Amino acid sequence: MKFIRSLLSALLASVLSASLLAADFPTKPLRIVIGFPAGGPLDQHARLLSDRLQQVLGQPVLIDYKAGAGGTVGAQEVMKAPADGYTLMLANTGVMVINPALYTRLPYQTLRDFTPIARTAMQPLALLVNPQVPVTTLPQFIDYARARPGQINYGSAGNGGISHLVPEMFKTATGLFMVHIPYRGSAPAFTDLMAGQVQFMAESVPQASVYHKQGKVRALAVTGRERSPALPDIPTVAEAGLKSFEVVGFYGFLAPAGVPADVANTLSQAFKTVLSQPDVRQRMVSQGADPAFLGSADFHRYLSQEMPRWAQAVRQSGARLD
């Protein structure tokens, strides 16, 4: 009986401690870890949101760069941090759902080792061709490539990245046979697309729109559910005839596994407040990302649905990394 009373007392103390933590949270600065170098798209996204986030939470928000291994170094940093809500990870599609299927010895599992806090943005891609390819629509390109199996090359920023896997999903959806040419990054791949060394590529909308308007590449479709404000005259892949094709990258914030639910909810609601501000949404769109908030529970469900989808794309591509 004494043991049971002690156990109940311990459980009650734990519950009260968690409640007090949530009620007082946050009482010190927060840290956002990014697994990539400063200056990239994730850094832009973090800076855009962190200024407003610290106003909502009433505490400074610091950005910490832990670059390496496709975001894995940063993920490990957050995975091992205390589960108190003061350390967050800003991650992209690659870190959250592609890496677990791509790396044979990945030190983390997304849904086991992290608490999803908030999805904050979606990033569709544009399907592009070199202007010398004699097509102006996606159906025309599909017919053109189908008549030339193995003769169309597509470039990517490297094996297993989103610019590799989206064309692989497109190949699966259409039954096309195109040859993958991996590069060391997006810039050299895009340069060769403009030069005609590769004929096809999936690229982020901001870069695609600039060069499409200059006539250096031709955008055929965007991979999101809706047309992009940056390419308003370009149809979605679904509008162009592939009804079920919708593939977008996304950004989101995660905390270490075991963060109290009230703390996770406080953080989630803070991101919701920030993303409801019109000027933040406008600046996000100008950076090429679509505001797309999901709270903690919904983000968890979303990741659970996305992980097998991207794992299948990795398997079909044959990409594996150690």
MARPA-46879 format. One record per atom (N, C-alpha, C): residue in one letter; x, y, z. Coordinates in steps of 0.05 Angstrom, whole numbers, padded with zeros to 5 digits, always signed. Example, Ala and Ser with C-alpha at 12.3 -4.5 7.8 and 13.67 -1.06 7.14 Angstrom:
2
A+00264-00114+00156 A+00246-00090+00156 A+00264-00066+00156 S+00257-00045+00142 S+00273-00021+00143 S+00258+00001+00157 
***
This chain:
322
M+00017-00024+00000 M+00000+00000+00000 M+00017+00025+00000 K+00039+00024+00016 K+00057+00047+00018 K+00070+00051-00009 F+00077+00029-00023 F+00089+00031-00049 F+00070+00044-00069 I+00044+00037-00068 I+00024+00048-00086 I+00021+00078-00081 R+00021+00086-00055 R+00018+00114-00049 R+00043+00130-00059 S+00066+00118-00057 S+00090+00131-00067 S+00090+00134-00097 L+00080+00113-00110 L+00078+00114-00139 L+00058+00135-00148 L+00035+00136-00135 L+00015+00157-00142 L+00026+00185-00137 S+00040+00188-00115 S+00052+00214-00109 S+00072+00223-00131 A+00088+00203-00140 A+00108+00209-00160 A+00094+00217-00187 L+00073+00202-00193 L+00058+00208-00218 L+00045+00235-00216 L+00033+00242-00193 L+00021+00268-00190 L+00041+00290-00192 A+00065+00286-00180 A+00086+00306-00182 A+00095+00311-00210 S+00096+00289-00225 S+00104+00290-00253 S+00084+00306-00270 V+00058+00301-00265 V+00037+00315-00279 V+00037+00345-00272 L+00040+00351-00246 L+00040+00379-00238 L+00064+00393-00249 S+00087+00379-00250 S+00111+00391-00261 S+00107+00398-00291 A+00095+00379-00306 A+00091+00384-00334 A+00071+00407-00338 S+00051+00409-00321 S+00031+00430-00323 S+00044+00457-00318 L+00061+00458-00297 L+00074+00483-00291 L+00093+00492-00313 L+00107+00472-00325 L+00125+00478-00347 L+00109+00490-00370 A+00086+00478-00377 A+00070+00489-00399 A+00059+00516-00392 A+00051+00520-00367 A+00039+00546-00359 A+00060+00568-00360 D+00085+00562-00353 D+00106+00582-00352 D+00122+00584-00378 F+00119+00565-00395 F+00136+00563-00420 F+00129+00586-00439 P+00149+00599-00451 P+00178+00595-00446 P+00188+00616-00426 T+00209+00609-00412 T+00221+00628-00393 T+00250+00634-00400 K+00259+00624-00423 K+00287+00630-00431 K+00288+00629-00462 P+00310+00636-00474 P+00312+00636-00503 P+00308+00609-00515 L+00297+00608-00540 L+00294+00584-00555 L+00316+00583-00576 R+00322+00558-00585 R+00343+00554-00605 R+00330+00538-00628 I+00334+00549-00653 I+00326+00535-00677 I+00351+00524-00691 V+00353+00498-00694 V+00376+00486-00707 V+00369+00481-00736 I+00387+00488-00754 I+00384+00483-00782 I+00408+00466-00791 G+00403+00444-00805 G+00424+00425-00812 G+00438+00432-00838 F+00437+00458-00846 F+00449+00467-00871 F+00463+00493-00866 P+00481+00502-00884 P+00496+00527-00880 P+00477+00551-00881 A+00487+00573-00869 A+00472+00598-00870 A+00470+00608-00898 G+00448+00622-00903 G+00444+00635-00929 G+00426+00620-00949 G+00419+00596-00942 G+00402+00580-00960 G+00372+00585-00955 P+00355+00570-00969 P+00326+00574-00966 P+00316+00569-00938 L+00326+00548-00924 L+00317+00543-00897 L+00325+00566-00879 D+00348+00577-00883 D+00357+00600-00867 D+00339+00624-00871 Q+00331+00630-00896 Q+00313+00651-00902 Q+00286+00647-00888 H+00277+00622-00889 H+00251+00616-00876 H+00253+00619-00846 A+00275+00610-00834 A+00278+00612-00805 A+00279+00641-00796 R+00293+00658-00811 R+00296+00686-00804 R+00269+00701-00807 L+00254+00694-00827 L+00228+00706-00831 L+00210+00701-00807 L+00210+00676-00798 L+00191+00668-00776 L+00202+00675-00749 S+00228+00673-00745 S+00239+00676-00717 S+00234+00704-00706 D+00236+00724-00722 D+00232+00751-00712 D+00204+00754-00700 R+00184+00744-00714 R+00157+00746-00704 R+00152+00726-00681 L+00165+00703-00683 L+00160+00682-00663 L+00169+00692-00635 Q+00191+00707-00634 Q+00200+00716-00608 Q+00182+00738-00597 Q+00168+00753-00615 Q+00148+00772-00606 Q+00124+00757-00593 V+00116+00736-00606 V+00093+00721-00596 V+00099+00706-00570 L+00123+00695-00568 L+00130+00679-00544 L+00143+00696-00522 G+00152+00720-00529 G+00164+00737-00509 G+00192+00729-00500 Q+00206+00714-00517 Q+00233+00705-00511 Q+00250+00707-00537 P+00276+00712-00535 P+00293+00711-00559 P+00292+00684-00572 V+00295+00684-00599 V+00297+00659-00614 V+00323+00660-00630 L+00341+00642-00624 L+00367+00641-00636 L+00368+00620-00658 I+00384+00625-00679 I+00387+00605-00701 I+00415+00594-00699 D+00417+00567-00700 D+00442+00553-00697 D+00446+00535-00721 Y+00468+00538-00735 Y+00473+00522-00759 Y+00491+00498-00753 K+00481+00474-00759 K+00496+00450-00755 K+00496+00434-00781 A+00511+00444-00800 A+00509+00433-00827 A+00525+00407-00829 G+00515+00389-00848 G+00530+00365-00854 G+00512+00341-00859 A+00520+00324-00878 A+00507+00299-00883 A+00478+00302-00890 G+00472+00321-00908 G+00444+00324-00916 G+00425+00331-00894 G+00434+00346-00874 G+00417+00354-00852 G+00418+00335-00828 T+00433+00313-00831 T+00434+00292-00810 T+00448+00303-00784 V+00469+00319-00788 V+00483+00329-00764 V+00465+00346-00747 G+00450+00363-00760 G+00431+00380-00745 G+00409+00364-00732 A+00399+00343-00746 A+00378+00326-00734 A+00388+00312-00709 Q+00413+00302-00710 Q+00424+00289-00686 Q+00427+00308-00663 E+00434+00333-00669 E+00437+00353-00648 E+00410+00357-00633 V+00389+00359-00648 V+00363+00363-00636 V+00352+00338-00623 M+00357+00315-00635 M+00348+00290-00624 M+00359+00286-00596 K+00383+00295-00591 K+00396+00290-00565 K+00391+00313-00545 A+00378+00334-00553 A+00373+00357-00536 A+00351+00350-00515 P+00351+00365-00493 P+00329+00360-00473 P+00302+00364-00486 A+00283+00348-00477 A+00255+00349-00489 A+00239+00369-00473 D+00248+00394-00474 D+00234+00415-00458 D+00222+00437-00476 G+00225+00434-00503 G+00213+00453-00521 G+00231+00477-00528 Y+00255+00478-00516 Y+00272+00501-00520 Y+00291+00497-00544 T+00292+00473-00555 T+00308+00467-00578 T+00290+00456-00600 L+00290+00469-00623 L+00274+00461-00645 L+00291+00456-00670 M+00281+00440-00688 M+00295+00436-00714 M+00276+00446-00736 L+00288+00463-00753 L+00274+00470-00778 L+00284+00451-00800 A+00267+00435-00812 A+00276+00415-00831 A+00259+00416-00856 N+00270+00405-00877 N+00255+00404-00903 N+00247+00375-00909 T+00236+00371-00932 T+00227+00345-00941 T+00249+00324-00939 G+00273+00332-00948 G+00295+00313-00948 G+00302+00302-00921 V+00304+00320-00901 V+00312+00312-00874 V+00290+00295-00862 M+00265+00303-00866 M+00243+00290-00851 M+00234+00263-00864 V+00231+00262-00891 V+00219+00239-00902 V+00235+00225-00924 I+00255+00238-00936 I+00271+00225-00956 I+00295+00211-00944 N+00310+00225-00926 N+00333+00212-00914 N+00328+00185-00901 P+00305+00182-00886 P+00300+00156-00873 P+00299+00133-00893 A+00292+00139-00918 A+00290+00118-00938 A+00316+00116-00955 L+00332+00137-00954 L+00355+00139-00972 L+00380+00129-00959 Y+00384+00135-00934 Y+00409+00127-00920 Y+00406+00100-00907 T+00425+00083-00911 T+00424+00056-00900 T+00429+00055-00870 R+00444+00075-00860 R+00451+00075-00831 R+00445+00103-00819 L+00420+00112-00823 L+00412+00138-00812 L+00409+00136-00782 P+00420+00155-00767 P+00420+00154-00737 P+00394+00162-00725 Y+00374+00170-00741 Y+00348+00178-00729 Y+00325+00167-00745 Q+00302+00165-00732 Q+00277+00159-00745 Q+00258+00182-00739 T+00246+00194-00759 T+00232+00219-00756 T+00210+00218-00735 L+00192+00198-00737 L+00169+00197-00719 L+00175+00184-00693 R+00199+00171-00691 R+00207+00159-00665 R+00223+00179-00648 D+00240+00195-00661 D+00259+00211-00647 D+00252+00241-00645 F+00229+00249-00657 F+00221+00277-00657 F+00192+00280-00651 T+00185+00304-00641 T+00157+00312-00637 T+00151+00332-00659 P+00134+00326-00678 P+00126+00347-00698 P+00112+00370-00684 I+00120+00394-00690 I+00109+00418-00678 I+00090+00433-00698 A+00101+00439-00721 A+00084+00454-00740 A+00096+00451-00768 R+00079+00445-00788 R+00087+00449-00816 R+00081+00478-00822 T+00100+00491-00835 T+00098+00520-00840 T+00096+00528-00869 A+00106+00511-00888 A+00106+00519-00916 A+00106+00495-00934 M+00095+00499-00958 M+00097+00479-00979 M+00112+00492-01003 Q+00127+00476-01017 Q+00143+00487-01040 Q+00140+00469-01064 P+00122+00477-01082 P+00119+00461-01107 P+00144+00466-01125 L+00147+00448-01143 L+00169+00451-01163 L+00156+00456-01190 A+00173+00465-01209 A+00165+00469-01236 A+00178+00447-01253 L+00164+00436-01272 L+00175+00417-01292 L+00184+00433-01316 L+00209+00432-01322 L+00222+00449-01342 L+00234+00433-01365 V+00235+00446-01388 V+00250+00435-01411 V+00268+00457-01422 N+00289+00448-01436 N+00305+00467-01451 N+00288+00478-01474 P+00290+00504-01480 P+00273+00516-01501 P+00276+00503-01528 Q+00298+00489-01533 Q+00301+00476-01560 Q+00284+00451-01562 V+00274+00440-01540 V+00256+00417-01542 V+00229+00427-01554 P+00220+00415-01576 P+00198+00426-01591 P+00171+00420-01579 V+00167+00428-01554 V+00141+00424-01541 V+00134+00450-01525 T+00109+00455-01521 T+00100+00478-01504 T+00081+00470-01482 T+00073+00445-01481 T+00055+00435-01460 T+00065+00409-01449 L+00056+00401-01426 L+00064+00376-01414 L+00055+00352-01430 P+00030+00351-01439 P+00022+00328-01456 P+00039+00325-01481 Q+00047+00348-01493 Q+00065+00346-01516 Q+00092+00334-01508 F+00102+00342-01485 F+00128+00331-01476 F+00126+00301-01471 I+00104+00293-01458 I+00100+00264-01453 I+00101+00249-01479 D+00086+00258-01499 D+00086+00245-01525 D+00114+00245-01538 Y+00128+00268-01535 Y+00154+00271-01547 Y+00174+00251-01534 A+00173+00250-01507 A+00192+00232-01493 A+00184+00203-01497 R+00159+00197-01499 R+00150+00169-01503 R+00160+00159-01530 A+00161+00176-01550 A+00171+00168-01576 A+00201+00166-01577 R+00215+00174-01555 R+00244+00173-01555 R+00254+00161-01529 P+00247+00136-01524 P+00255+00123-01498 P+00285+00123-01495 G+00294+00132-01472 G+00323+00132-01465 G+00339+00154-01478 Q+00326+00171-01494 Q+00340+00193-01508 Q+00338+00220-01494 I+00320+00221-01474 I+00316+00246-01459 I+00331+00244-01433 N+00348+00263-01427 N+00363+00264-01402 N+00350+00284-01383 Y+00349+00278-01358 Y+00341+00298-01339 Y+00362+00302-01317 G+00366+00327-01310 G+00386+00334-01290 G+00374+00336-01262 S+00391+00333-01242 S+00382+00337-01214 S+00406+00347-01198 A+00400+00356-01174 A+00421+00366-01156 A+00436+00344-01142 G+00429+00319-01148 G+00444+00296-01136 G+00425+00273-01131 N+00437+00249-01127 N+00422+00225-01122 N+00405+00227-01096 G+00380+00221-01099 G+00363+00219-01075 G+00350+00245-01066 G+00357+00267-01078 G+00345+00293-01071 G+00317+00296-01084 I+00303+00317-01076 I+00276+00321-01086 I+00277+00325-01117 S+00298+00339-01127 S+00299+00343-01156 S+00305+00318-01172 H+00313+00297-01158 H+00317+00271-01170 H+00291+00255-01167 L+00278+00256-01144 L+00255+00238-01139 L+00230+00248-01152 V+00226+00274-01155 V+00202+00284-01169 V+00201+00274-01198 P+00223+00277-01214 P+00222+00265-01240 P+00218+00235-01240 E+00228+00221-01220 E+00224+00192-01218 E+00194+00186-01214 M+00181+00202-01197 M+00152+00199-01193 M+00137+00205-01219 F+00147+00225-01234 F+00135+00233-01259 F+00138+00210-01279 K+00162+00197-01280 K+00166+00174-01297 K+00147+00151-01291 T+00144+00146-01265 T+00126+00125-01256 T+00097+00131-01265 A+00089+00156-01262 A+00061+00164-01268 A+00055+00162-01298 T+00076+00166-01315 T+00072+00167-01344 T+00083+00143-01359 G+00099+00127-01345 G+00111+00104-01359 G+00134+00112-01378 L+00145+00136-01374 L+00167+00145-01391 L+00194+00133-01383 F+00212+00131-01402 F+00240+00122-01396 F+00258+00145-01403 M+00267+00159-01381 M+00286+00181-01384 M+00311+00174-01368 V+00334+00185-01375 V+00359+00179-01363 V+00366+00201-01342 H+00373+00193-01318 H+00380+00211-01297 H+00409+00219-01298 I+00415+00245-01298 I+00442+00255-01297 I+00445+00271-01271 P+00458+00259-01250 P+00461+00273-01225 P+00484+00293-01226 Y+00480+00316-01213 Y+00501+00336-01211 Y+00508+00341-01181 R+00529+00356-01177 R+00536+00364-01150 R+00523+00391-01143 G+00497+00390-01140 G+00482+00414-01134 G+00464+00423-01156 S+00446+00441-01149 S+00426+00450-01168 S+00437+00468-01189 A+00456+00486-01182 A+00467+00506-01201 A+00479+00493-01226 P+00497+00474-01224 P+00508+00462-01248 P+00488+00447-01264 A+00469+00434-01251 A+00447+00420-01266 A+00431+00440-01282 F+00424+00462-01269 F+00407+00482-01283 F+00423+00495-01306 T+00449+00499-01302 T+00465+00510-01324 T+00465+00492-01348 D+00467+00466-01343 D+00467+00447-01366 D+00439+00444-01378 L+00418+00449-01362 L+00391+00450-01374 L+00389+00473-01394 M+00398+00496-01386 M+00397+00519-01404 M+00415+00516-01428 A+00437+00501-01425 A+00455+00496-01447 A+00446+00473-01465 G+00426+00457-01456 G+00416+00435-01472 G+00431+00409-01468 Q+00449+00408-01448 Q+00462+00382-01442 Q+00443+00362-01430 V+00423+00372-01415 V+00400+00356-01406 V+00375+00370-01417 Q+00354+00355-01421 Q+00330+00367-01433 Q+00308+00373-01414 F+00309+00361-01390 F+00286+00363-01371 F+00297+00365-01343 M+00281+00379-01326 M+00289+00382-01298 M+00265+00390-01281 A+00265+00383-01256 A+00246+00393-01236 A+00261+00412-01218 E+00252+00437-01217 E+00267+00457-01202 E+00248+00474-01185 S+00259+00487-01164 S+00243+00504-01147 S+00230+00527-01164 V+00207+00534-01156 V+00192+00554-01171 V+00206+00581-01173 P+00218+00592-01151 P+00231+00618-01154 P+00252+00619-01176 Q+00270+00600-01177 Q+00291+00599-01198 Q+00278+00594-01225 A+00259+00575-01226 A+00247+00568-01251 A+00232+00592-01263 S+00219+00608-01247 S+00203+00630-01258 S+00221+00652-01270 V+00243+00657-01257 V+00262+00678-01267 V+00272+00670-01295 Y+00281+00646-01298 Y+00293+00638-01324 Y+00272+00631-01345 H+00248+00623-01336 H+00226+00619-01355 H+00218+00646-01367 K+00216+00667-01351 K+00209+00693-01361 K+00230+00704-01380 Q+00255+00696-01376 Q+00277+00705-01393 Q+00279+00688-01419 G+00263+00667-01420 G+00264+00649-01443 G+00287+00629-01444 K+00301+00627-01421 K+00324+00608-01420 K+00316+00580-01414 V+00293+00576-01402 V+00280+00550-01399 V+00251+00553-01404 R+00237+00531-01408 R+00208+00532-01412 R+00194+00516-01391 A+00177+00529-01375 A+00161+00516-01355 A+00136+00503-01367 L+00132+00477-01361 L+00109+00463-01373 L+00087+00460-01352 A+00094+00457-01327 A+00074+00452-01306 A+00087+00456-01279 V+00070+00460-01259 V+00079+00461-01231 V+00067+00437-01216 T+00081+00428-01196 T+00073+00402-01183 T+00054+00405-01160 G+00046+00430-01153 G+00028+00434-01130 G-00001+00430-01138 R-00019+00433-01118 R-00047+00430-01122 R-00059+00454-01137 E-00047+00477-01133 E-00056+00502-01146 E-00034+00514-01161 R-00041+00532-01180 R-00021+00546-01195 R-00004+00564-01177 S+00021+00569-01185 S+00039+00585-01169 S+00035+00615-01176 P+00034+00633-01156 P+00033+00661-01162 P+00057+00671-01179 A+00079+00657-01177 A+00103+00665-01192 A+00101+00656-01221 L+00084+00636-01227 L+00080+00626-01254 L+00050+00623-01260 P+00035+00645-01259 P+00006+00643-01259 P-00005+00631-01285 D+00010+00633-01307 D+00000+00622-01333 D+00007+00593-01337 I+00022+00581-01319 I+00031+00554-01322 I+00012+00535-01307 P+00001+00515-01320 P-00019+00497-01306 P-00005+00479-01286 T-00021+00468-01268 T-00011+00447-01251 T-00009+00421-01267 V+00006+00402-01257 V+00009+00376-01271 V-00019+00363-01273 A-00035+00366-01252 A-00063+00355-01253 A-00079+00368-01275 E-00077+00395-01277 E-00091+00409-01299 E-00082+00399-01326 A-00056+00392-01328 A-00045+00384-01353 A-00052+00355-01361 G-00066+00341-01343 G-00076+00314-01350 G-00069+00292-01331 L-00049+00295-01313 L-00042+00274-01294 L-00057+00280-01268 K-00082+00271-01266 K-00101+00280-01246 K-00092+00275-01217 S-00078+00254-01212 S-00070+00247-01185 S-00042+00256-01177 F-00029+00271-01195 F-00001+00278-01190 F+00000+00305-01175 E+00009+00303-01150 E+00014+00327-01134 E+00037+00321-01115 V+00060+00334-01121 V+00084+00328-01105 V+00097+00355-01098 V+00098+00360-01072 V+00110+00385-01063 V+00130+00380-01040 G+00150+00397-01039 G+00167+00397-01016 G+00154+00413-00993 F+00164+00410-00969 F+00153+00424-00947 F+00173+00430-00926 Y+00168+00450-00909 Y+00184+00458-00887 Y+00168+00453-00861 G+00182+00447-00840 G+00168+00444-00815 G+00187+00444-00791 F+00176+00449-00768 F+00191+00450-00743 F+00185+00425-00726 L+00206+00414-00715 L+00204+00391-00697 L+00220+00395-00672 A+00212+00382-00651 A+00226+00382-00625 A+00235+00354-00618 P+00252+00350-00599 P+00259+00323-00590 P+00235+00307-00582 A+00236+00281-00584 A+00214+00264-00575 A+00210+00268-00545 G+00185+00267-00536 G+00179+00269-00508 G+00173+00296-00498 V+00172+00316-00516 V+00164+00343-00507 V+00135+00342-00496 P+00129+00354-00473 P+00102+00353-00462 P+00082+00364-00482 A+00058+00352-00483 A+00038+00360-00503 A+00030+00389-00501 D+00029+00400-00476 D+00021+00428-00473 D+00043+00446-00484 V+00068+00439-00481 V+00090+00455-00492 V+00089+00454-00522 A+00085+00430-00533 A+00083+00427-00562 A+00060+00444-00573 N+00038+00444-00559 N+00014+00460-00568 N+00020+00490-00566 T+00034+00499-00545 T+00041+00527-00543 T+00058+00536-00566 L+00077+00519-00573 L+00095+00526-00596 L+00079+00525-00622 S+00062+00505-00625 S+00046+00503-00649 S+00028+00527-00653 Q+00015+00535-00632 Q-00003+00559-00634 Q+00013+00584-00639 A+00037+00586-00629 A+00054+00609-00635 A+00060+00611-00665 F+00067+00588-00677 F+00072+00588-00706 F+00047+00595-00722 K+00024+00585-00712 K-00001+00591-00725 K-00006+00622-00725 T-00001+00634-00702 T-00004+00663-00700 T+00014+00678-00719 V+00039+00670-00720 V+00058+00683-00738 V+00050+00680-00768 L+00041+00656-00775 L+00034+00651-00803 L+00007+00663-00811 S-00008+00673-00792 S-00033+00687-00798 S-00028+00716-00805 Q-00004+00726-00801 Q+00002+00754-00806 Q+00006+00759-00836 P-00010+00777-00848 P-00009+00781-00877 P+00018+00787-00888 D+00034+00804-00875 D+00060+00811-00886 D+00079+00788-00885 V+00077+00771-00865 V+00094+00747-00864 V+00086+00728-00887 R+00061+00725-00892 R+00052+00707-00914 R+00061+00718-00941 Q+00060+00745-00944 Q+00068+00757-00969 Q+00098+00753-00974 R+00114+00758-00953 R+00143+00754-00956 R+00150+00725-00961 M+00135+00707-00948 M+00140+00678-00953 M+00136+00671-00982 V+00114+00681-00993 V+00108+00675-01022 V+00130+00687-01039 S+00140+00710-01032 S+00161+00723-01048 S+00187+00706-01047 Q+00190+00690-01026 Q+00213+00672-01024 Q+00208+00646-01038 G+00184+00642-01049 G+00179+00617-01064 G+00165+00595-01048 A+00156+00602-01024 A+00142+00582-01008 A+00114+00590-01003 D+00096+00571-01002 D+00068+00576-00997 D+00061+00571-00967 P+00051+00591-00952 P+00044+00586-00924 P+00024+00563-00922 A+00030+00544-00905 A+00013+00520-00904 A+00015+00508-00876 F+00002+00521-00856 F+00005+00513-00828 F-00010+00487-00823 L+00003+00470-00809 L-00010+00447-00796 L+00000+00446-00767 G-00018+00442-00748 G-00011+00439-00720 G+00003+00413-00714 S+00010+00409-00689 S+00026+00386-00681 S+00014+00359-00689 A-00011+00354-00682 A-00023+00328-00688 A-00027+00324-00718 D-00037+00345-00731 D-00041+00343-00760 D-00015+00340-00775 F+00006+00353-00766 F+00033+00350-00778 F+00043+00322-00775 H+00038+00310-00752 H+00046+00282-00747 H+00032+00264-00766 R+00006+00268-00770 R-00009+00251-00789 R+00001+00255-00818 Y+00007+00280-00825 Y+00017+00287-00851 Y+00044+00272-00856 L+00062+00273-00837 L+00088+00259-00840 L+00084+00229-00843 S+00065+00218-00828 S+00059+00189-00829 S+00050+00181-00857 Q+00036+00199-00870 Q+00026+00194-00898 Q+00048+00198-00919 E+00065+00218-00914 E+00086+00225-00934 E+00109+00205-00934 M+00116+00194-00911 M+00140+00177-00909 M+00138+00153-00928 P+00117+00137-00928 P+00116+00115-00946 P+00116+00123-00976 R+00104+00146-00981 R+00103+00155-01009 R+00131+00161-01020 W+00147+00176-01004 W+00174+00182-01012 W+00192+00158-01011 A+00187+00140-00992 A+00203+00115-00991 A+00199+00099-01017 Q+00175+00098-01027 Q+00169+00084-01052 Q+00185+00097-01075 A+00185+00124-01075 A+00200+00138-01096 A+00230+00132-01095 V+00241+00130-01071 V+00269+00123-01067 V+00274+00095-01077 R+00257+00077-01070 R+00260+00049-01080 R+00260+00047-01110 Q+00241+00061-01122 Q+00238+00060-01151 Q+00261+00073-01165 S+00273+00093-01152 S+00297+00107-01164 S+00322+00091-01162 G+00322+00072-01143 G+00347+00056-01138 G+00368+00071-01123 A+00363+00095-01113 A+00383+00111-01098 A+00386+00100-01070 R+00411+00097-01062 R+00417+00089-01034 R+00444+00103-01027 L+00446+00113-01003 L+00470+00126-00993 L+00478+00114-00966 D+00504+00113-00961 D+00513+00103-00935 D+00520+00126-00916 
***
